[in-house]
C-alpha cells in the first residue's frame, strides 16, 4: 500500500467530522486529535519495532512492555477515580497477567522467544486487560453508588467486608467479561478478527491465520477472566475503610 493510497482513507475521518459538525455532536475536536495521535503513535512504534526486531535487545523488550503496562494502567485508572491507588493496582494486575500469559506461551513453546512474537502478543494481552479493567471499575463505581444502602445494612447486621461486597464484585466481574464472551460467540460469523484478517491480507493461509486467531481468542478469554478476578481482590479493600465503613469519596 502506497502512502498516497493510505492518505485517501482520511476521507472516512473527514466524513465523520462533517457529520459531527452537521449534527452538532461536538466530537470533531476529539476525532481530529485522536487521528493525529494515532498516526504519530503508530508510525513511531513502527520504526521502534523495526529497530527492536533487528537488534533483539532484551532490555528494549522490557522497556517497551513496561511502558505498555504503565500507559494501560494510567488509562484504566481514569475509570477508577475515588479508589485508592487505582493505577498501581491495575499495573500490578496487568503485570501478573502478562507474566502468566508469557510463561504459558513460551514455556509450552507455543510461540518463539523473539520480539516478533512477544511484543505484538504482549500488546494484545495488555490492551485487552486494560479494557477489562476499565469496564470493571466503571461497573464497580455504579454498583457502589446503587448498592450503598444495601452494603451498609449488611455491615450493620454483622457481615464482614467480603460478605457485604460479594454480590457487588461478582456483578462487576461479569460485566467486564461481556465483550470477551460476546466476541467468542460471534467470531467467524459476524466478524473476522483483526489478526486473522491481517494475516490473510499479508498472504498467509486462512487455516494458518485461524490457528493464530484462536490462540489470541483463548489467551484473551483466560486473561480477561483472571484480570477481573484479580481486580476484584485488589479493589475489595478500596470500597470499605479499615473499620468496615463505606468510602465517602467513591
N, C-alpha and C positions, 0 to 999 in steps of 0.2 A: 504494500500500500504506500503510495507516494504521499508526501506532506500536503500536496495540493488536494489530493482526494480526501485526506483526513480533514483538511480545513473546511470542506463542503459540509461536513457533519455539524458544523456550528450553526447551520440553518435550523436544526432542531432546537438549539438553545435560543436562537432569535425568535422562533415561533412561540416558544414557551414564554419568553419575556414579553412579547407582543400581547399574548393572551392575558398575562398578569396585569399589564397596563390597561388593557381594554376593559377587563372585569374589575379593575381596582383592587386586586388581591394583595398588592404591596409586597410581592415576592421577588420583584425584578432585581433589587439590590442583592439579596441573598443568592439568587441564581447566578448573577454576574460574578460576585465574589467567589462563590463555590466553584464556578467553572474555571476561573483564573487559578485558584488554589489547587484544584485537582490537576490541572495541566502542569503547573510548576512542580508539584509534588511527584507526579508520575514520571515526568521527564527526568527529574533529579534522581529518583530511585532507580530509574532505568540505567543511567550512567554509573551510579554507585554499584548496582548489582553486576553490571558488566565488568567492573573492576574487581569486585569480590570473587566472582566466578573464575576470573583469570588467575587471581593470586592464591585463593583457598587459604586465606589468613584466618586462623581460628579466633583471634581476638576481635576481628571485624565481625565474625559471626555473632559473638556475644554482645558486641556493641549494638549491632542492628537490632537483634532480638530484644535487648534491654530497652532500647528506645521505643520499640513497638509496644512493649508491655506498659511502659510509663505513660505513653500517649493514650493508649487504650484505657488505662486506669483513670487518667485525668478526664477523658470524655465520659466514661461510665459514671464517674463520681458526680458529674453535673446533675444527674438524676437523684443523687443521694444527699442533697443539701439538708442539713439538720442532723444527719447521722455522724457520730464522732469517727474521725479517721477513715472516712469512706474511701478516699483514694488509695490509701496504703492497704486497706483490707482487700480491695479489688485487685490491686497489684499483686498481693500475696496469693490470692486465689488464682489469677491468671498464670502466675509463675508456677504454681503447683500443677495446673492443668497442662502447661507447656512441657514440663519435665515428664509428667506421666505419659503424655502422648508420644513424645520423642523416645522415651525408654522402650515403649512397645514397638514403635515403628522401626527403630534402629536395632533394638535388642533382638527382635524376631526377624531381622534382615528383610523387612517388607520394603524399605527404601534404602538407597545407598547413602552412606555418610558423607555426602558432598553438599556444598552450598546450593547447588542447583535444585536439590530436593528439600533440604532442611529449611531454607529461608522462605520459599513460597508456601510450604505446608505450615510452617510456624505462623506466617502472616494470616493464613486462613483460620488457623486454630485460635489465635489471639483475637482476630476480628470477630469471630463467632462468639467467643467468651465475652467480649465487650458488649455485643448486642444483648446477650443473655443477662449480663449484669445490669444494663440499662433497664431492661424490661422488669427484672426482679425488683430493683429499687423503686421504679415507678409504681408497680403494684403494691409493694410493701408500704409506701407512703399512703396510698389510697386506703389500704386495709387498716392502717393505724388510725387514720382520720375517721374512717367509718365505724371502726370497732372499739374505739377508745372506751366508751362506756361499758361494753361487754368485758373488756380486759380488766378494767378497774373493779368490776363486780366479781370476776373470778378471783382476782388477787385478794379482795376483801373477804371472800369465802374461804381463803386458806390455800388457794392454788399456788404452786411455785411458778417461777418465770417460764420454765419450759412448758408446763401445762397450760398456762394462760395464753401463750403465743403459738401453740402447736398448730391450730387450725389456720391461723393467720399466715404463718410461714408456709404451710402446705399449699394454700391458695396462691401465694406469691411464686412458689416453685413451679406449680402447674402453669401459671400464666406465662412465665418466662420460657417455658418449653413449647408453647403453642406453635410458633413459627417453624421450629425444628420438626415437630411431629407432622405439621401440615405439609411441609416440603417432602417428607418421606412418602406421604400418601399420594402426592400429585406428580412427583418427579417421573419423567419419561412419558407422561400422559398430557399434563397441562404445560409443563416446561421442560426444556433441555438445559441443564445447568451449565454455568459459565465455563468450568474447567473442561467438561466434555465437549462443548461447542468449540472452545478454543483449540483443543487438540485436533478435532475433525477438520476445522478450517486450516490448521497448520499441516494437514496431510496425513495424520495418524489414522490407523484403522479404527472404525467405530467401535469394534469389540474391545480393542485396547483402551480406547477412551472411556468406555463404560466401566472397565475394571478400575481405572484410576478414580472415576467419579464415585463409584461405590466405596472405595477407600475413604474418600473425603466425607461422604454421607455418614458412613458408620462411625468414623472418627468424630465428626461433629456432633452426632447424636449422643454418644457416650460423654464427650467433653461438655456438652451443654447440660446434661443431667448432673454431672459432677460439679460443674460451675455453680449451678443454682443451689445444690445441696450444701456445698462448702460455704457459699454466701449466707445461707440461712443459719449456719452455725456461727459464722463470723459476726453477723449483724444481730444475732439474738440479744446480746447484751447492750446493743445500741438503742434499743427501744425502751428499755427499763433502766432505772437508776439502781445503784447497789442495794438500796433498801426497798427494792421492788415497787417503785412508783413510775408512772409514765413520764417519759421525757417531754418537757414542755415545748421544746424548740422544733419538734417534728410536725 
